[in-house]
């Protein structure tokens, strides 16, 4: 396991342990990993090739975090990895765009090429591979947690902007299925939530889950620029965030629900309301 301490990676680890699988997790800081009992935690860093040997020794299946470079992929294959499950992104499957077309096109093309480079490196090993490509994660709403806890408010532009947000547990279940069986070899799975959820609807779901009043304050684009600049966002990032948000108001620029999770598991994907209920404590500061 790489990326084992992230939102999705931790879910993957928990499910593998629950299935009785031996798990080794590579992390830069094992002391802070807080992974389930029974997980072998080893020190490793994608930027330090000398740290890879212990992590890869004896491993035949690998969950690959997207920031791994081709060098790590090649070393993993040489060490004996025979099945890769790549944590990629929906953008990897998008049609190429001209970065000159604006900030949204620039960002999506940058993301597409970065993830495809890792996918291509995996495919070139000759090992079995499955690419798991989540859409926009529901966990992005955790960026509002502090303002919800302290002020009971969320400030964002474009209240009707929305996406079929995906629960990290759904992504993890698909990844685990691909790790444990060979029947998904050669597949690239784009995983989304069941339906578009607007920002206003997300805030309403968080209010319901926490039992607290949470106000949605809709910012103008200029107010959003000023707020994000104060938070340290570079101008180019601010502009693509605004473009992405505006593009999702009428749904024309939004990846539609794919149905992939249900096809693989036989169950409908988790809703954003379910995600909000699962994470209510992070918005209240009160442990469940």
Order of alpha helices (4+ residues) and beta strands (2+ residues): alpha-beta-beta-alpha-beta-alpha-beta-alpha-beta-alpha-beta-beta-alpha-beta-beta-alpha-beta-alpha-alpha-alpha-alpha-alpha
